[in-house]
């Protein structure tokens, strides 16, 4: 026989005008249920009752509770007056009351669904915006509605502009699901919490697969695997997001919140083969390998991907917005002036980042700058070839023609120290990161022993980052015991 669900008490009471339990009702629950509900923040202590039903006679009359301190200085005792039994003592535990905490339930549901954004009360004590998520490949705004079956619900919720303007709204109800005609205008998707939520210890948990199936409306026969999404902290901007990509997983981090997703959970599974990542995942890995940027004729792409790059990037944008909801703006903007696509966030691959070193570059051509943000900027001069317009004299006048021309430009990338593997778990520079900062602040020279582990590690990291450049990025001067950078340095700080 299965254990009774603690939440069943909440769902049964949720549609009552006074969603409250007496001390006697709570005392009759299985042991530990009240404590679990309180720990999950869906049940709270309410004010003590001021009236109770008399249990000293069979009449069942309700009487006001009288509190007496007798003798003075003793504990307060409570009584009621019964016409038959006279003064009847009422144990204080009988006066205790608990109420459903709908504000706590809203927060617990937002956490349980890993929603992006911040919980907001839209209609006082009746409607809450919980956040955004992706369900069935579709972005949804999730709400919690109390009293959806009450007589005032159509007018109250129909007049709510925030709910009416929401595209793909999902409304969770702790009580019963109202009929479709209970909503003004086009009804939103409505799901009863008792169908998809359960209590595990002190947290509300959700069956995302079942939720996907309910929203699919029975149109699919195959089992549905829910796509997951990152619970984006409120106010997050794309430039604050860090992404790591491996062969089969992706890690997303923002504002000290981090989540790992398999390629299937992130929505990058090949639909026909199953169990393998699709071509958009391959494109994402190329972006990661190249530090977040791909030129229109990008090397490292197969012929099919290169020919369909614009379409593939458009799909990748949609996938990223579904995986990391709640952030305005384009995650993969098209930089027309530089003829490339560049991630608006920081991204790295399993094997780190490779700077796209132009052919023939040497360490003296490289400049590494320490930025005020704590990140670094690496730049290398390049020669660009372009078509120049000119007029030349011919016969009786001038003739317009195009000529090949060259100009010196710069190839530059900015890298967060964490993406380069130069920080500890808290995000502070580790020994190699601190050594790099010291080198850049000191103008390219640093006095340390020839066997300094941090400097040796930094040499390896820079050599791997700039793999197309032969030789070490540093010389060591035995006389002065100094490491001397072969690249140019600068520091904004």
LUMMI-393301 format. One line per field, with one value per residue (C-alpha): residue number from 0; residue in three letters; x, y, z. Coordinates in steps of 0.05 Angstrom, whole numbers, plus 5000, padded with zeros to 4 digits. Example, Ala and Ser with C-alpha at 12.3 -4.5 7.8 and 13.67 -1.06 7.14 Angstrom:
// LUMMI-393301
num <- [0_1]
residuo <- [ALA_SER]
u <- [5246_5273]
v <- [4910_4979]
w <- [5156_5143]
END
This chain:
// LUMMI-393301
num <- [0_1_2_3_4_5_6_7_8_9_10_11_12_13_14_15_16_17_18_19_20_21_22_23_24_25_26_27_28_29_30_31_32_33_34_35_36_37_38_39_40_41_42_43_44_45_46_47_48_49_50_51_52_53_54_55_56_57_58_59_60_61_62_63_64_65_66_67_68_69_70_71_72_73_74_75_76_77_78_79_80_81_82_83_84_85_86_87_88_89_90_91_92_93_94_95_96_97_98_99_100_101_102_103_104_105_106_107_108_109_110_111_112_113_114_115_116_117_118_119_120_121_122_123_124_125_126_127_128_129_130_131_132_133_134_135_136_137_138_139_140_141_142_143_144_145_146_147_148_149_150_151_152_153_154_155_156_157_158_159_160_161_162_163_164_165_166_167_168_169_170_171_172_173_174_175_176_177_178_179_180_181_182_183_184_185_186_187_188_189_190_191_192_193_194_195_196_197_198_199_200_201_202_203_204_205_206_207_208_209_210_211_212_213_214_215_216_217_218_219_220_221_222_223_224_225_226_227_228_229_230_231_232_233_234_235_236_237_238_239_240_241_242_243_244_245_246_247_248_249_250_251_252_253_254_255_256_257_258_259_260_261_262_263_264_265_266_267_268_269_270_271_272_273_274_275_276_277_278_279_280_281_282_283_284_285_286_287_288_289_290_291_292_293_294_295_296_297_298_299_300_301_302_303_304_305_306_307_308_309_310_311_312_313_314_315_316_317_318_319_320_321_322_323_324_325_326_327_328_329_330_331_332_333_334_335_336_337_338_339_340_341_342_343_344_345_346_347_348_349_350_351_352_353_354_355_356_357_358_359_360_361_362_363_364_365_366_367_368_369_370_371_372_373_374_375_376_377_378_379_380_381_382_383_384_385_386_387_388_389_390_391_392_393_394_395_396_397_398_399_400_401_402_403_404_405_406_407_408_409_410_411_412_413_414_415_416_417_418_419_420_421_422_423_424_425_426_427_428_429_430_431_432_433_434_435_436_437_438_439_440_441_442_443_444_445_446_447_448_449_450_451_452_453_454_455_456_457_458_459_460_461_462_463_464_465_466_467_468_469_470_471_472_473_474_475_476_477_478_479_480_481_482_483_484_485_486_487_488_489_490_491_492]
residuo <- [UNK_UNK_UNK_UNK_UNK_UNK_UNK_UNK_UNK_UNK_UNK_UNK_UNK_UNK_UNK_UNK_UNK_UNK_UNK_UNK_UNK_UNK_UNK_UNK_UNK_UNK_UNK_UNK_UNK_UNK_UNK_UNK_UNK_UNK_UNK_UNK_UNK_UNK_UNK_UNK_UNK_UNK_UNK_UNK_UNK_UNK_UNK_UNK_UNK_UNK_UNK_UNK_UNK_UNK_UNK_UNK_UNK_UNK_UNK_UNK_UNK_UNK_UNK_UNK_UNK_UNK_UNK_UNK_UNK_UNK_UNK_UNK_UNK_UNK_UNK_UNK_UNK_UNK_UNK_UNK_UNK_UNK_UNK_UNK_UNK_UNK_UNK_UNK_UNK_UNK_UNK_UNK_UNK_UNK_UNK_UNK_UNK_UNK_UNK_UNK_UNK_UNK_UNK_UNK_UNK_UNK_UNK_UNK_UNK_UNK_UNK_UNK_UNK_UNK_UNK_UNK_UNK_UNK_UNK_UNK_UNK_UNK_UNK_UNK_UNK_UNK_UNK_UNK_UNK_UNK_UNK_UNK_UNK_UNK_UNK_UNK_UNK_UNK_UNK_UNK_UNK_UNK_UNK_UNK_UNK_UNK_UNK_UNK_UNK_UNK_UNK_UNK_UNK_UNK_UNK_UNK_UNK_UNK_UNK_UNK_UNK_UNK_UNK_UNK_UNK_UNK_UNK_UNK_UNK_UNK_UNK_UNK_UNK_UNK_UNK_UNK_UNK_UNK_UNK_UNK_UNK_UNK_UNK_UNK_UNK_UNK_UNK_UNK_UNK_UNK_UNK_UNK_UNK_UNK_UNK_UNK_UNK_UNK_UNK_UNK_UNK_UNK_UNK_UNK_UNK_UNK_UNK_UNK_UNK_UNK_UNK_UNK_UNK_UNK_UNK_UNK_UNK_UNK_UNK_UNK_UNK_UNK_UNK_UNK_UNK_UNK_UNK_UNK_UNK_UNK_UNK_UNK_UNK_UNK_UNK_UNK_UNK_UNK_UNK_UNK_UNK_UNK_UNK_UNK_UNK_UNK_UNK_UNK_UNK_UNK_UNK_UNK_UNK_UNK_UNK_UNK_UNK_UNK_UNK_UNK_UNK_UNK_UNK_UNK_UNK_UNK_UNK_UNK_UNK_UNK_UNK_UNK_UNK_UNK_UNK_UNK_UNK_UNK_UNK_UNK_UNK_UNK_UNK_UNK_UNK_UNK_UNK_UNK_UNK_UNK_UNK_UNK_UNK_UNK_UNK_UNK_UNK_UNK_UNK_UNK_UNK_UNK_UNK_UNK_UNK_UNK_UNK_UNK_UNK_UNK_UNK_UNK_UNK_UNK_UNK_UNK_UNK_UNK_UNK_UNK_UNK_UNK_UNK_UNK_UNK_UNK_UNK_UNK_UNK_UNK_UNK_UNK_UNK_UNK_UNK_UNK_UNK_UNK_UNK_UNK_UNK_UNK_UNK_UNK_UNK_UNK_UNK_UNK_UNK_UNK_UNK_UNK_UNK_UNK_UNK_UNK_UNK_UNK_UNK_UNK_UNK_UNK_UNK_UNK_UNK_UNK_UNK_UNK_UNK_UNK_UNK_UNK_UNK_UNK_UNK_UNK_UNK_UNK_UNK_UNK_UNK_UNK_UNK_UNK_UNK_UNK_UNK_UNK_UNK_UNK_UNK_UNK_UNK_UNK_UNK_UNK_UNK_UNK_UNK_UNK_UNK_UNK_UNK_UNK_UNK_UNK_UNK_UNK_UNK_UNK_UNK_UNK_UNK_UNK_UNK_UNK_UNK_UNK_UNK_UNK_UNK_UNK_UNK_UNK_UNK_UNK_UNK_UNK_UNK_UNK_UNK_UNK_UNK_UNK_UNK_UNK_UNK_UNK_UNK_UNK_UNK_UNK_UNK_UNK_UNK_UNK_UNK_UNK_UNK_UNK_UNK_UNK_UNK_UNK_UNK_UNK_UNK_UNK_UNK_UNK_UNK_UNK_UNK_UNK_UNK_UNK_UNK_UNK_UNK_UNK_UNK_UNK_UNK_UNK_UNK_UNK_UNK_UNK_UNK_UNK_UNK_UNK_UNK_UNK_UNK_UNK_UNK_UNK_UNK_UNK_UNK_UNK_UNK]
u <- [5000_5030_5044_4992_5014_5023_5004_4935_4913_4936_4901_4836_4834_4862_4795_4764_4755_4791_4845_4858_4866_4848_4894_4849_4853_4929_4935_4898_4947_5001_5062_5111_5065_5054_5129_5144_5093_5118_5190_5170_5138_5069_5039_5047_5022_4962_4929_4898_4824_4778_4718_4712_4659_4640_4661_4631_4560_4526_4497_4559_4548_4603_4627_4677_4741_4755_4827_4841_4904_4888_4922_4960_5028_5008_5002_4942_4887_4829_4756_4687_4620_4573_4499_4500_4571_4588_4660_4698_4773_4800_4871_4914_4933_4859_4866_4926_4911_4951_4938_4959_5016_5002_5061_5106_5073_5088_5161_5165_5135_5183_5242_5215_5207_5275_5241_5279_5262_5231_5165_5117_5047_5003_4934_4935_4928_4901_4951_5027_5077_5127_5178_5195_5215_5215_5165_5157_5207_5162_5177_5124_5108_5084_5031_4998_4924_4883_4808_4804_4735_4707_4651_4694_4751_4731_4725_4785_4834_4804_4819_4891_4932_4995_4962_4923_4986_5026_5039_5041_5018_5016_4971_4981_4923_4928_4854_4808_4816_4760_4721_4747_4691_4713_4767_4755_4782_4829_4839_4911_4939_4917_4946_4927_4987_4963_4977_5050_5077_5099_5134_5203_5230_5225_5220_5166_5186_5155_5145_5167_5155_5082_5074_5099_5049_4991_5008_5015_4941_4948_4975_5037_5038_5112_5137_5155_5222_5220_5270_5302_5319_5366_5334_5362_5370_5329_5362_5415_5446_5476_5546_5540_5529_5585_5577_5622_5611_5637_5625_5558_5540_5534_5544_5510_5530_5504_5509_5539_5482_5504_5469_5493_5451_5461_5454_5386_5361_5385_5345_5402_5385_5380_5306_5313_5370_5360_5416_5464_5472_5448_5483_5465_5504_5564_5557_5554_5619_5653_5632_5661_5727_5734_5719_5649_5660_5651_5664_5616_5666_5688_5741_5724_5655_5635_5610_5536_5541_5579_5528_5470_5505_5452_5396_5435_5452_5378_5361_5418_5390_5323_5355_5396_5337_5297_5354_5369_5302_5286_5342_5327_5369_5402_5449_5485_5486_5507_5566_5560_5622_5666_5627_5618_5571_5594_5564_5537_5560_5626_5635_5690_5699_5722_5793_5793_5794_5837_5854_5847_5920_5931_5984_6055_6041_6097_6096_6122_6060_6013_5987_5954_5918_5888_5819_5785_5735_5791_5786_5841_5842_5887_5900_5942_5951_5924_5923_5854_5843_5784_5758_5770_5733_5774_5767_5822_5831_5814_5808_5761_5741_5745_5727_5704_5738_5750_5820_5846_5872_5900_5896_5924_5871_5868_5842_5821_5785_5765_5769_5744_5798_5749_5738_5813_5818_5855_5809_5791_5721_5701_5720_5783_5848_5888_5964_5970_5917_5951_6018_5987_5957_6024_6060_6010_6013_6089_6096_6118_6172_6165_6219_6209_6250_6260_6221_6162_6101_6053_6096_6109_6034_6020_6070_6032_5965_5986_6021_5957_5914_5959_5976_5994_6054_6117_6160_6149_6114_6169_6244_6279_6338_6383_6422_6362_6319_6263_6211_6206_6144_6158_6089_6067_6030_5983_5939_5877_5880]
v <- [5000_5067_5122_5178_5242_5301_5349_5316_5357_5421_5406_5386_5452_5499_5521_5538_5612_5600_5550_5534_5472_5465_5435_5374_5364_5369_5322_5270_5272_5218_5233_5282_5308_5376_5385_5367_5416_5471_5457_5462_5530_5510_5508_5561_5573_5619_5659_5618_5603_5648_5601_5525_5471_5446_5374_5369_5357_5326_5392_5413_5487_5538_5583_5640_5623_5660_5667_5669_5681_5653_5659_5721_5703_5633_5606_5631_5579_5578_5560_5561_5564_5505_5513_5441_5429_5499_5522_5475_5474_5480_5454_5506_5456_5456_5531_5524_5535_5525_5558_5542_5589_5606_5655_5598_5550_5599_5602_5526_5514_5562_5527_5458_5474_5509_5571_5631_5699_5721_5704_5763_5771_5796_5796_5800_5730_5702_5702_5697_5699_5644_5651_5624_5556_5514_5457_5418_5462_5522_5580_5587_5637_5599_5626_5601_5617_5608_5601_5587_5555_5613_5653_5716_5680_5695_5770_5773_5735_5760_5832_5815_5846_5809_5741_5761_5787_5724_5679_5605_5617_5557_5565_5518_5510_5480_5461_5437_5454_5502_5490_5522_5573_5599_5640_5706_5703_5647_5600_5586_5517_5496_5439_5416_5413_5347_5314_5335_5355_5314_5328_5299_5316_5392_5407_5407_5361_5359_5303_5343_5285_5279_5354_5352_5296_5336_5397_5354_5340_5266_5282_5240_5165_5157_5170_5243_5264_5334_5386_5421_5495_5537_5574_5641_5689_5753_5810_5766_5794_5750_5777_5749_5678_5626_5562_5500_5447_5376_5318_5302_5355_5429_5470_5537_5587_5656_5697_5638_5591_5531_5472_5413_5386_5327_5344_5308_5348_5412_5397_5377_5304_5278_5264_5208_5168_5182_5177_5221_5296_5333_5380_5442_5412_5404_5478_5496_5457_5495_5561_5535_5514_5582_5622_5642_5669_5639_5678_5669_5624_5592_5539_5477_5471_5416_5436_5426_5468_5524_5526_5530_5571_5626_5576_5534_5596_5615_5547_5552_5619_5587_5528_5575_5619_5556_5529_5596_5632_5700_5741_5795_5803_5759_5705_5698_5767_5777_5826_5855_5899_5838_5788_5738_5710_5722_5694_5747_5703_5669_5598_5546_5474_5411_5421_5496_5553_5562_5632_5637_5656_5683_5649_5673_5706_5705_5720_5792_5804_5786_5837_5814_5867_5864_5895_5931_5874_5826_5792_5795_5817_5784_5818_5803_5848_5820_5842_5848_5845_5883_5912_5987_6032_6078_6121_6119_6162_6127_6164_6224_6212_6169_6097_6066_6001_5957_5944_5896_5932_5915_5946_5929_5909_5873_5805_5809_5766_5778_5720_5713_5682_5628_5606_5599_5555_5607_5612_5570_5544_5610_5649_5681_5678_5615_5613_5614_5668_5711_5702_5726_5787_5803_5798_5844_5895_5893_5908_5838_5820_5782_5760_5687_5624_5584_5526_5567_5521_5578_5608_5539_5526_5595_5580_5516_5550_5607_5558_5517_5578_5605_5536_5561_5600_5560_5567_5590_5657_5673_5677_5668_5713_5674_5735_5775_5714_5745_5717_5762_5760_5755_5786_5858_5875_5929_5941_5985_5984]
w <- [5000_4979_5029_5031_4995_5043_4987_4981_5042_5007_4940_4976_5013_4960_4930_4998_5013_5079_5062_5135_5179_5252_5304_5307_5231_5230_5290_5250_5192_5186_5229_5198_5143_5175_5186_5113_5086_5132_5112_5038_5054_5029_5100_5154_5224_5226_5282_5337_5332_5374_5370_5377_5375_5444_5456_5526_5502_5441_5416_5376_5389_5374_5430_5437_5472_5537_5561_5636_5676_5744_5791_5766_5736_5717_5646_5607_5601_5552_5565_5533_5567_5555_5576_5601_5625_5648_5640_5595_5590_5518_5507_5473_5418_5397_5381_5335_5261_5198_5130_5059_5042_4969_4965_4989_4940_4883_4902_4912_4844_4810_4843_4829_4755_4751_4721_4696_4726_4791_4824_4821_4851_4794_4827_4903_4934_4868_4811_4810_4752_4767_4710_4642_4617_4554_4547_4483_4448_4462_4508_4562_4617_4678_4726_4790_4797_4861_4858_4783_4795_4836_4806_4799_4763_4690_4703_4749_4706_4640_4662_4677_4620_4642_4633_4570_4536_4551_4491_4509_4580_4626_4687_4746_4794_4864_4862_4807_4734_4711_4646_4583_4581_4650_4615_4579_4508_4486_4545_4568_4580_4650_4691_4761_4807_4837_4769_4762_4831_4890_4956_4968_5037_5038_4964_4911_4852_4783_4732_4671_4623_4646_4641_4569_4555_4584_4543_4480_4486_4467_4398_4407_4416_4432_4503_4512_4541_4569_4547_4606_4612_4654_4714_4691_4750_4746_4707_4674_4610_4555_4570_4641_4616_4613_4572_4569_4515_4516_4468_4499_4551_4562_4626_4634_4689_4706_4770_4809_4788_4747_4713_4671_4614_4567_4494_4495_4554_4521_4458_4411_4398_4326_4319_4267_4297_4371_4421_4380_4376_4314_4266_4307_4365_4319_4301_4375_4387_4331_4363_4429_4397_4364_4426_4405_4334_4264_4200_4143_4107_4172_4172_4213_4183_4135_4066_4084_4147_4112_4055_4105_4159_4162_4171_4221_4263_4263_4292_4342_4366_4379_4416_4460_4476_4495_4538_4571_4574_4603_4570_4520_4457_4406_4434_4367_4333_4261_4260_4190_4195_4210_4168_4224_4276_4348_4411_4459_4517_4535_4510_4512_4490_4525_4501_4515_4466_4404_4381_4304_4293_4222_4180_4192_4259_4312_4386_4377_4334_4391_4442_4507_4547_4617_4616_4674_4679_4696_4628_4575_4503_4452_4385_4324_4262_4197_4125_4094_4019_3991_3926_3917_3869_3824_3761_3708_3647_3581_3515_3522_3594_3657_3664_3730_3750_3811_3837_3890_3951_4020_4088_4157_4207_4273_4294_4367_4419_4492_4541_4611_4656_4677_4606_4598_4660_4700_4761_4821_4836_4867_4804_4833_4792_4808_4809_4732_4727_4780_4743_4678_4712_4745_4678_4644_4701_4702_4628_4607_4657_4722_4771_4789_4791_4726_4756_4779_4769_4756_4701_4670_4670_4640_4584_4568_4569_4522_4475_4471_4461_4405_4378_4309_4336_4347_4408_4480_4494_4546_4550_4617_4634_4683_4705_4729_4744_4702_4656_4595_4551_4476_4463_4473_4538_4562_4623_4629_4705]
END
